[in-house]
C-alpha cells in the first residue's frame, strides 16, 4: 500500500535513496529542505506541496548575499575612485587614466545591457586592447610613467567591472554610501551607476531574458539559492504530479522526469534544472500553462514531457524529440510534426486534424487509440501548394472514427533497400532471395514496395528484432551489384524455375513502369505471390495487412468483367472470355487451393479480363504478362493429379497467345 504523507510537516526530513515511495502521497505537505536524492518516487503525488528552503537556511543565504553586496559596493567604489581622477589637477597622467577607465566602463555597461554579459565581456576585451595599443604608442614616445598609470587604471577598472557583473551582486545603497565616503560626489555617481547595472543584469537574468539567462549570472544565482533547499537530485519522478506545487529553490539535477505533471506549478523558473527539459524557459511556461499554440519547439529535446490536454494547435515540433511523452487528449491541430520522434509516445485521444506528418517517427510503441483526425498532410505546406499530399486524397472525404490509426499504422523494424538508378528487377529478386536464405534468423518479409521518381524504388522488408540492418543492407547491395553486372543469360541460369524470384521480379518491373506505385503486405520468400499490389500515392512509412476480399465478391467481379468481353465468333476456337471463364471455374472448384490463394488467383483473372478489352495494346499486354506470371506462381507446387494443373497447362498458354505473347 502506498505511503501517505499528505498535509504533514516534512521540513528537513531525509528520504535519501528510499525505494518504498512509489505512489506515495505528499499532497499539501511541507517538504522544504527535504532530501529525496536517488529515491524512487514513481507516481508520487506532490500536488500543492511546498518545497524550497527552511528558515535557517534562508537567513544564512541572506547574510551571505549581504556580504557579497558589501564587497560589490567596495569594488564599485574603487572604480568610482579611478574615474574621479578625471578631475585630478595634480597631474595630466591621472586625468588620462581616469578617462581610460571611464571608456572601459562605458563600453562594458552599454554592450552588457543591450546584448548580455558574454557580449559585454567581449567588448571589455576589445576596449582593453585599444587602451593597451595607446599605451604602447605612448611608451615608444617616451611617456613611460604616464603609460603605466593609464594601463593600470584601465585594467583595474575592467577586471573589477567584469567580476561584479559575473557575480551578479546587488549593491545599491551600500555601494553608493561607500563610494561617496571615499571619493566624493563624482565617484559616488559612478558607484550608483555600477550598482544599478548589477541590479538590472540580475533582474533580467532571473526573469529568464535570453541575453542573460544563458550567462553565469542566473546559473550561479539559482545554484546559490537552491543550496539547502528541497533536493530531488537523481530521483525517479516518472508520472509524479506537481500540480500547483511551490518549487522555489528545488534541485532537479539528473532526475528522471518522464511524464511528470507540472500544471500550474509555482516558481518553476527558480528550480535548479540541470540538463532536464526544465532548463528551457519556453518549455517551463508550456508545462505550467498548457498553452503552446503557435509556439516553435524546433529540435527541442522534449523526451518524456507531459502535455496531457495541452493546446498545441499550429505549434512546430520539426525535428523535436517527443518520445515517451504524454500527449493524451492534446490538441495538435495543424501542428508541424515533420521528423518528430514519437517512440513510445501516448497520443490517446489527441486531435491531429490538419497536422503535417512528413517523415514523423512513430513506432510500434506509439499509442494511437482514439486519435481524432479528419485529415492530415504528408508534406509541409508551401506557397505553391498549401495542402500538400492530403489524406484522404478526396478533399470532400474525412477519416471516420478509428480510421486514421489503421491508415497510419507504421512499419516496424524494417530493412529499407533503396535503389536509386538503373534498377534491375531480376537482380533485385535474386539478391533478396539470397539474403533471405542466408539469414533465416532475420525472418525477412517484404511489406512495402514504393516507386520514388523515375527509375527509383524502395523495397522495404520487415525483420526480426535486434537484427543488424546495416550488415544486411551491405550484404544485399554487394550481391545485387554483382548480379546486375551479369548478362541476362547468366541471370537466367540462377533463376531457373524459381517462381518466387519470377514473381518478385515482375512486381519490381511493374512498379517501375507505373507512374505511381505502392505495394504493401506481409510476404516472405516462401510465398512471394502474397503481396498485395496497389496503385497509390507515395506515402512512405505506411503499412497494413493484405487486403483479402470476400471470395464470392471477387468471383462476382470477375463474372461482371467477363460479361463485358465479346463472345468468340467461332465455337471451335474459344476466345479470351471463354478461356478465362474456364479458368475461373477451375480455380473455384479446386480442392488444393486455400481461400486466400483462390482470391488472389481470381484477382489476376479479373486483371486479365480488364486487359482483354484491348488485348493488342502494349500496356495491356504487359499487364496480362504480369498476371499470367502471378498465376503460375500461385499454382506452383500443386499436386500433379490436381485438375487445376491440367487446366492451366492448357489455358494459360492459350490465353498468352490471344494477347500476342507467344
Residue pairs with C-beta under 8 A, 6 or more apart in sequence:
2 22
2 23
2 24
2 25
3 20
3 21
3 24
3 25
4 24
4 25
5 24
5 25
5 26
5 29
6 25
6 26
6 27
6 28
6 29
6 45
7 27
7 28
7 29
8 29
8 30
9 29
9 30
10 26
10 29
10 30
10 31
10 34
11 30
11 31
11 32
11 33
11 34
11 54
12 32
12 33
12 34
12 54
13 31
13 34
13 35
14 34
14 35
15 21
15 34
15 35
15 36
15 39
16 35
16 36
16 37
16 38
16 39
17 37
17 38
17 39
18 39
18 40
19 39
19 40
20 40
21 36
21 39
21 40
21 41
21 44
22 40
22 41
22 42
22 43
22 44
23 42
23 43
23 44
23 45
24 41
24 44
24 45
25 44
25 45
26 44
26 45
26 46
26 49
27 45
27 46
27 47
27 48
27 49
28 47
28 48
28 49
29 46
29 49
29 50
30 49
30 50
31 46
31 49
31 50
31 51
31 230
32 50
32 51
32 52
32 53
32 54
32 229
32 230
33 52
33 53
33 54
33 57
33 228
33 229
33 230
34 51
34 230
34 231
35 230
35 231
36 230
36 231
36 232
36 235
37 231
37 232
37 233
37 234
37 235
38 233
38 234
38 235
39 232
39 235
39 236
40 235
40 236
41 232
41 235
41 236
41 237
41 240
42 236
42 237
42 238
42 239
42 240
43 238
43 239
43 240
44 237
44 240
44 241
45 240
45 241
46 240
46 241
46 242
46 245
47 241
47 242
47 243
47 244
47 245
48 243
48 244
48 245
49 242
49 245
49 246
50 245
50 246
51 229
51 230
51 245
51 246
51 247
51 248
51 249
51 250
52 229
52 230
52 246
52 247
52 248
52 249
52 250
52 267
53 61
53 225
53 228
53 229
53 248
53 249
54 228
57 227
57 228
57 229
60 228
61 224
61 225
61 227
61 228
64 224
65 170
68 167
68 169
68 171
69 169
69 170
69 171
69 172
69 174
69 175
70 171
70 174
71 169
71 171
72 164
72 167
72 169
72 170
72 171
72 174
72 175
72 195
72 198
73 171
73 174
73 175
73 176
73 177
73 178
73 179
73 191
73 195
74 175
74 178
75 160
75 163
75 164
76 160
76 164
76 171
76 175
76 178
76 179
76 190
76 191
76 194
76 195
77 175
77 178
77 179
77 182
77 183
77 187
77 191
78 156
78 160
79 101
79 105
79 156
79 157
79 160
79 161
79 190
79 191
79 194
80 179
80 182
80 183
80 186
80 187
80 188
80 189
80 190
80 191
80 194
81 179
81 182
81 183
81 187
82 97
82 98
82 101
82 153
82 156
82 157
83 98
83 101
83 102
83 105
83 157
83 186
83 187
83 190
84 98
84 183
84 184
84 186
84 187
84 190
85 94
85 95
85 97
85 98
85 101
85 153
86 95
86 98
86 99
86 102
87 95
87 98
87 186
88 94
88 95
88 98
92 146
93 143
93 145
93 146
93 149
93 150
94 149
96 146
96 149
96 150
97 149
97 150
97 152
97 153
97 154
98 153
100 131
100 134
100 150
100 151
100 153
100 154
100 157
101 153
101 154
101 156
101 157
102 157
103 127
103 131
103 154
104 124
104 127
104 128
104 131
104 154
104 157
104 158
104 161
105 157
105 158
105 161
105 190
105 194
107 123
107 124
107 126
107 127
108 120
108 121
108 123
108 124
108 127
108 158
108 161
108 162
108 165
109 120
109 161
109 193
109 194
109 197
110 123
111 119
111 120
111 122
111 123
112 119
112 120
112 123
112 165
112 197
112 201
113 197
113 200
113 201
115 211
116 211
116 212
116 214
116 215
117 165
117 166
117 201
117 212
117 215
117 216
117 217
118 214
118 215
119 211
120 162
120 165
121 162
121 165
124 158
124 161
124 162
127 154
127 158
128 154
128 155
128 158
131 150
131 151
131 154
132 151
132 154
134 150
135 147
135 150
135 151
136 147
138 146
138 147
138 150
139 147
161 194
164 171
164 194
164 198
165 197
165 198
165 201
165 217
166 215
166 216
166 217
166 220
167 220
168 198
168 201
168 202
168 205
168 216
168 217
168 218
168 220
168 221
169 198
169 202
170 195
170 198
170 199
170 202
171 195
171 198
172 192
172 195
172 196
172 199
175 191
175 192
175 194
175 195
176 188
176 191
176 192
176 195
178 191
179 187
179 188
179 190
179 191
179 192
180 187
180 188
180 191
201 212
201 217
202 217
202 221
204 211
204 212
205 212
205 213
205 215
205 217
205 218
205 221
206 218
206 221
206 269
206 270
208 218
208 269
208 281
210 281
212 218
213 281
222 270
222 271
222 272
223 272
225 248
225 249
225 270
226 249
226 250
226 251
226 271
226 272
228 249
229 248
229 249
229 250
229 251
230 247
230 249
230 250
230 251
231 250
231 251
232 250
232 251
232 252
232 255
233 251
233 252
233 253
233 254
233 255
233 274
234 253
234 254
234 255
235 255
235 256
236 255
236 256
237 255
237 256
237 257
237 258
237 260
238 256
238 257
238 258
238 259
238 260
238 304
239 258
239 259
239 260
239 261
240 260
240 261
241 260
241 261
242 260
242 261
242 262
242 265
243 261
243 262
243 263
243 264
243 265
244 263
244 264
244 265
244 266
245 265
245 266
246 265
246 266
246 267
247 265
247 266
247 267
247 268
247 270
247 271
248 266
248 267
248 270
248 271
249 270
249 271
250 270
250 271
250 272
251 271
251 272
252 271
252 272
252 273
252 274
252 276
252 278
253 272
253 273
253 274
253 275
253 276
254 274
254 275
255 274
255 276
256 304
257 276
257 277
257 278
257 304
258 303
258 304
258 324
259 304
259 305
259 306
259 324
259 325
259 326
260 304
260 306
261 306
261 308
262 268
262 284
262 287
262 288
262 306
263 287
263 288
263 290
264 288
264 289
265 287
265 288
268 278
268 284
268 287
268 288
269 281
269 284
271 278
273 279
277 283
277 300
277 301
277 302
277 303
277 304
277 305
278 284
278 287
280 300
282 295
282 297
283 297
283 300
283 302
283 305
286 292
286 295
286 307
286 310
287 305
287 306
287 307
290 307
290 309
290 310
290 311
291 310
291 311
292 307
292 310
292 311
292 312
292 315
293 311
293 312
293 313
293 314
293 315
294 313
294 314
294 315
295 312
295 315
295 316
296 315
296 316
297 315
297 316
297 317
297 320
298 316
298 317
298 318
298 319
298 320
299 318
299 319
299 320
300 317
300 320
300 321
301 320
301 321
302 317
302 320
302 321
302 322
302 325
303 321
303 322
303 323
303 324
303 325
304 323
304 324
304 325
305 322
305 325
305 326
306 325
306 326
307 325
307 326
307 327
307 330
308 326
308 327
308 328
308 329
308 330
309 328
309 329
309 330
310 327
310 330
310 331
311 330
311 331
312 327
312 330
312 331
312 332
312 335
313 331
313 332
313 333
313 334
313 335
314 333
314 334
314 335
315 332
315 335
315 336
316 335
316 336
317 335
317 336
317 337
317 340
318 336
318 337
318 338
318 339
318 340
319 338
319 339
319 340
320 340
320 341
321 340
321 341
322 340
322 341
322 342
322 345
323 341
323 342
323 343
323 344
323 345
324 343
324 344
324 345
325 342
325 345
325 346
326 345
326 346
327 345
327 346
327 347
327 350
328 346
328 347
328 348
328 349
328 350
329 348
329 349
329 350
330 347
330 350
330 351
331 350
331 351
332 350
332 351
332 352
332 355
333 351
333 352
333 353
333 354
333 355
334 353
334 354
334 355
334 356
335 352
335 355
335 356
336 355
336 356
336 380
337 355
337 356
337 357
337 358
337 360
338 356
338 357
338 358
338 359
338 360
338 380
339 358
339 359
339 360
339 361
340 360
340 361
341 361
342 360
342 361
342 362
342 363
342 366
343 361
343 362
343 363
343 365
343 366
344 363
344 365
344 366
345 362
345 366
345 367
346 367
347 366
347 367
347 368
347 371
348 367
348 368
348 369
348 370
348 371
349 369
349 370
349 371
349 372
350 371
350 372
351 371
351 372
351 373
352 371
352 372
352 373
352 376
352 404
353 372
353 373
353 374
353 375
353 376
354 374
354 375
354 376
354 377
355 373
355 376
355 377
356 376
356 377
356 379
356 380
356 381
357 376
357 377
357 378
357 408
358 377
358 378
358 379
358 380
359 540
359 541
362 368
362 408
362 410
362 541
363 410
363 412
364 410
364 412
364 413
366 410
368 404
368 405
368 408
368 409
369 405
370 402
371 404
371 405
372 401
373 399
373 404
374 398
374 399
375 390
375 391
375 392
375 398
375 399
376 390
376 391
376 404
376 408
377 387
377 388
377 389
377 390
377 391
378 388
378 389
378 390
378 391
378 537
378 539
379 385
379 388
379 389
380 388
381 387
381 388
382 388
387 395
389 537
389 538
389 539
391 407
391 537
391 539
392 398
392 399
393 537
399 407
406 544
407 542
408 542
409 542
409 543
409 544
410 541
410 542
410 543
411 447
411 448
411 460
411 462
411 541
411 542
411 543
412 462
413 462
413 463
413 464
413 465
413 467
414 447
414 448
414 460
414 461
414 462
414 463
415 442
415 444
415 460
415 461
415 462
415 463
415 467
415 469
415 472
415 473
415 476
416 458
416 459
416 460
416 473
417 432
417 458
417 459
417 460
417 461
417 473
417 476
417 477
418 452
418 456
418 457
418 458
418 459
419 428
419 456
419 457
419 458
419 459
419 480
420 456
421 455
421 456
422 455
422 484
423 455
423 456
423 457
423 508
423 512
424 480
424 483
424 484
425 504
425 505
425 506
425 507
425 508
425 509
425 512
426 483
426 488
426 491
426 495
426 501
426 505
427 480
427 483
427 484
427 486
427 491
428 457
428 459
428 480
428 504
428 505
428 508
429 495
429 500
429 501
429 502
429 503
429 504
429 505
429 508
430 479
430 483
430 491
430 494
430 495
430 501
431 476
431 477
431 479
431 480
431 483
432 444
432 446
432 459
432 461
432 476
432 504
432 525
433 498
433 500
433 501
433 504
433 525
434 479
435 442
435 444
435 472
435 475
435 476
435 479
436 442
436 444
436 524
436 525
437 525
438 475
439 467
439 472
441 464
441 467
442 463
442 464
442 467
442 472
443 462
443 463
443 464
443 524
444 461
444 462
444 463
444 524
444 525
445 461
445 462
445 522
445 523
445 524
446 459
446 460
446 461
446 462
446 504
446 521
446 523
446 524
446 528
446 531
447 460
447 461
447 462
447 520
447 521
447 522
447 523
447 543
448 458
448 459
448 460
448 518
448 519
448 520
448 521
448 542
448 543
449 457
449 458
449 459
449 460
449 507
449 508
449 511
449 517
449 518
449 519
449 520
449 531
450 457
450 458
450 460
450 511
450 517
450 518
450 519
450 538
450 540
451 457
451 511
451 512
451 514
451 516
451 517
451 518
451 538
452 458
452 538
455 512
457 508
457 511
457 512
458 540
459 508
462 522
463 469
463 472
483 491
483 494
486 494
495 501
495 502
495 505
499 528
499 529
499 632
499 633
499 636
500 525
500 526
500 528
500 529
500 633
501 528
502 629
502 632
502 633
503 528
503 529
503 629
503 630
503 633
504 528
506 625
506 626
506 629
506 630
507 519
507 531
507 533
507 626
509 626
510 517
510 533
510 626
511 517
511 519
513 622
514 535
516 535
516 536
516 537
516 538
517 533
517 535
517 536
518 534
518 535
518 536
518 537
518 538
518 539
519 531
519 532
519 533
519 534
520 531
520 532
520 534
520 542
520 543
520 544
521 530
521 531
521 532
521 545
521 546
522 530
522 545
522 546
523 529
523 530
523 531
523 546
528 633
529 600
529 630
529 633
529 634
530 546
530 596
530 600
531 546
532 546
532 547
534 547
546 596
548 596
548 599
549 599
551 595
551 598
551 599
551 602
554 599
554 602
554 603
554 606
555 584
555 588
555 602
557 606
558 580
558 584
558 602
558 605
558 606
558 609
559 584
561 606
561 609
561 610
562 577
562 580
562 581
562 584
562 609
564 609
564 613
565 575
565 576
565 577
565 580
565 609
565 612
565 613
566 575
566 577
567 575
567 577
567 578
568 574
568 575
568 577
568 578
569 575
574 582
574 654
575 658
576 608
576 609
576 612
576 615
576 655
576 658
576 659
577 609
577 612
579 651
579 654
579 655
579 658
580 605
580 608
580 609
580 612
580 655
582 647
582 651
583 605
583 647
583 648
583 651
583 652
583 655
584 602
584 605
586 643
586 644
586 647
586 648
586 651
587 593
587 598
587 601
587 602
587 605
587 644
588 598
588 602
589 643
590 598
590 642
590 643
590 644
591 642
592 638
592 639
592 642
592 644
593 601
593 634
593 638
593 644
597 634
600 630
600 634
601 631
601 634
601 635
604 627
604 628
604 630
604 631
604 634
605 627
605 631
607 623
607 624
607 626
607 627
608 624
608 627
608 628
608 655
610 623
611 620
611 621
611 623
611 624
611 627
611 659
612 620
612 624
612 658
612 659
613 620
614 620
615 621
615 624
615 658
615 659
615 660
616 660
620 659
621 659
621 660
621 661
624 655
624 656
624 659
624 661
625 656
625 659
625 661
628 652
628 655
628 656
628 661
631 648
631 652
632 648
632 652
635 644
635 645
635 648
638 644
638 645
639 645
656 662
